[in-house]
Amino acid sequence: MSVILFFLTYLIVCQSAPIDVELDDNEVSSVEAELGDHFEGDLLLTPAQREAIFSARNGLVDEATRWPNKTVIYYIVADDFNEEEVRMIEEGMADIANKSCITFRPRDGDEYAVIIQGTSSGCFSNVGYSMSDDGDNIKQVLNLAKGCFRHGTVVHEMLHTLGFYHMQSSYNRDEYVAILWENISENHKHNFKKYTNDTVTDFGVRYDYGSVMHYPDTAFSINKNKTIVPLQEGVEIGQRKGLSDSDVAKLNKMYCDFGDDIEM
């Protein structure tokens, strides 16, 4: 019976058109920089978010994790970056803003903001707006070390800041990818946790192999063998070139109450 179910799933998935994604050496390096020691490699979670994920309670389906007034307030630690790196950060923000209703503006005075820094190793970010209800001034950061400066990697971390988790965390991911647990060490298996749809929503947009939020196929491998295998032939995963059409659709459905209809 399990064999029959596998082939039925495979046939359903194959109805989608394949997406060609090609990673070059620089892109692979920038993705590897995301696979650090934080949750799923590059996520900084508040205690409430960690509880929501591990207890399957409401998480980012809650609008409280979205930036108020569709505006991300930021502060760039100028001493951490050179002129070219600041330009790439600004281009990442502009790319998101140009494809959605979201705006980015510099911090005014001491107001709450995401601190864009490069003081730590790796690429990582808090997930969503992280200021608590009682107004505690939690330091919300988006860290971009030297190995993070590729357009798609900058955008990837900014989407975490806006409230997005990784693509393969989707509740229905087993219909689209197989996780090869034997190639993942025990202390990294939590990075492949699958969320319920009460915790993280896909906003009605189909699973996207070409999402800038998808892990590459050897993420957290202990032996350089694949840890994620698409069930659809002819696709690759883990691109860091920029926003896919589905990324844009989800962004607009999350913040702007509109978005192109994309088939499930």
N, C-alpha and C positions, 0 to 999 in steps of 0.2 A: 504493500500500500504506500509506503514512504517513497518508493521509486516513482510510482504514478503521480504522487503529489509534486515531486520534484520537477517532473517533465511538464505538468500542467502549469506550474509557476514559471518555468523557463519559457513556455510558449507565450504566456501573458506578457512577460517582460520583453520578449523579442518583438512585440508589436510596435514598440517605440523605435524611432529612427536612431541609429548610432551616432555618437558624438565623437569626433576625432579630437583628441587632446595629446599634444606632444610636449614632453618635458625636456628642456635642455639642462646642461650641467649646473648652470647658475640657478635654475629654478629648483632643481633637486636640493641644492645646498640651502636655499632659502626655506624650503619646506622642512628640511631637517632641523633648522633652527627653531621651528615651532614645537619640536618633539622633546620638550624639556621635562623638568621634574614636577611641574604643576599638574592639576587635574586635566586629563586628556592632552597633556603636553604644554598647553598655552592658555589655560583658563584659570583665572583667580575667582574663586567662589566665595560669596558671603556665607555665614553659617546657615542663613535661611535657605539660600539656593542649594547648598549641599544637602540639607535636610529634605528639601523638595525632591531632589533627584533620587536620593537613596531610600526615601519612603514613598515615592511615587505620588506625592501631594502636588497641589498646584504650584507651578513655577513660572516660567516665562510666558505662560498664557495670561498671566496677570499684567494688566496695563501699568501697574506701579513700577515695573522694570523698564518702561520706556521713557526716553528723555522728555521732560515736560516741554510743551509748546513745539514739539518736533525739532528742537534745537539742541545740538551738542555744544556745550561750552567747554573750551579746551585751553590749556596752557602748555606751550612748548618750552621745554627747558633748553634754551638756546645754546648754552655751553656744551650740551651733550651731542650736538650735531653740527656738521658743516653746512655750507650754503646749499650744496646739491641735495643733501639729505632733507633739509627743511623744505626745499622745492618739491621733493617726492612726497613728503607728508601732506603738503598743501594740495598736490595733484590728486592724491588719494581721496581727500575730503571733497575736492571739486568734482571728482568722478561720481561719487555717491550723491552729492547735492544735485548735480545736473540730471540725474536719472530718477529723482524722487522729490518729495516735498520737504526733505530734511535740510536744515541749514546748520552750518558750523560757524561759531563766532568765538573770538578770543575772550578770555576771562576779563571781567571788569572788577578791579579791586580784589576782594577776598571771597567772591561768590564761589559756590561749589562748581568744580570743573574736573574733567579728566586730565591728569598730568601726563603729557607725552614726553617720555624720558628715554634715555639710552644708557642708564647707569648700571643696569644688570645685564647678565648674559642672556641671550635668547630673545624670542619674540613672544609676548604674552599680554593678556588684557583681562580686566574684570569683564563680567558678562552683564550687559545692560546697565541701566541707571542704578547705582548702588547706594545712594544716600538713603539712610534709614528714615522711617516715618517720624521718629522723634527729632530728626534734624541733626543727628550726630554727624560730624564732619569726617566721614570715612575717606581715606586717601584712595581715590580711584585712579588707577594708572593704566597706561598703554605703553609697554616697553618695546623699543625697537633698537636692538643691538646692531652692530655693523653688518652682520650677516642677514639682516632682515630687509635690506633695501632693494626689493623688487616690487613693482607696482602691485601685483596680485597679493603679495604677502602683507603689504601695508593695508590694502583694502580688506583682506581677511581679518586682520586684528581689529580694524575699525568696525567691521560687522559684529565681532564679539562685543565691542563696546556698545553697539546699538542693541544688543540683546540676542544675537544668533549663536546657537551651538553648532557643532560639526554635523555635516550632512549624514554621515553614517551612524549617527546617534539616533536617527529617526526610528519611531516605533515600528515601522514597516520595512526596515532595512533588510530583513532576512528574505524578503521577496526579490531583492535586487542584488545583494552581495552575499558571499559566503565568508565568514570569519574563520581563518585557519588558526585555531587556538594553539595548536602544537608548535607554532612558530613564534609564539608570544610568551615572554617570561611571566611567571606567576605575579610578580610585583608590578607588571604593566597591564595585566588583563582588565583592571578596572577602567582603563582608558577606552575600552570598547563596550562600555555599558550601553545598553539600549534603553531609551526612555519610553515611558508610556505617553500616549497622546493627551493625557491630563497634565503633563509636565512641560512638554515642548510641542508646539503645534507646527504643522507644515503649511498652514493657511490655505489648504486645499490645492496646493501646487505639487505636481508629481515629483517623485524622487529624481534627482538630477546628478548623473554621473559627472557632468561637467561643471558642477558648482565649485566656486572658489573656496567653499567651506568643506570640501571633501578631503579626507585623508588620502595620501598616496598609497599604492598597493603594498609597500614594504614598511609601513609605519610601525615602529616599535618592534621590528623583527630582531630576534636573537641570533639568527643564522643567515641573514640577507635573503632569505626566501620570502615569498609573498605572505602577507597577513590578511589581505583583503582581495577577494577575487570576484569581479563582476559576473553576474549570472547571464548577462547579455553579451554575446560575442561582438567583437569589433569596437569595444569602447575602452578608454583609458581613464584613470581617475587621478586626482591630485594636482590639477593644473593651478598655476599661480600667475596667470596672465591678467586676470581681472574678472569683473562681474559677469556671470552668465545671464541669459534671459530669465531663467527661473530665480536667480538671486535677486534680480531687479523686481520681478513680480512679487516675491515674498516681502521685500523691503517696502514696497508700496502698499501691499495689503496690511502689513503690520502697522505702519505709521500714517499712511495717507488715505486709507479707506478706499483705495482703488488699486487696480493692477490688471495687467493683461491676463485674460483667461488662458491658462496653459493646461492642456490635457493631462489627466492623471495617468 
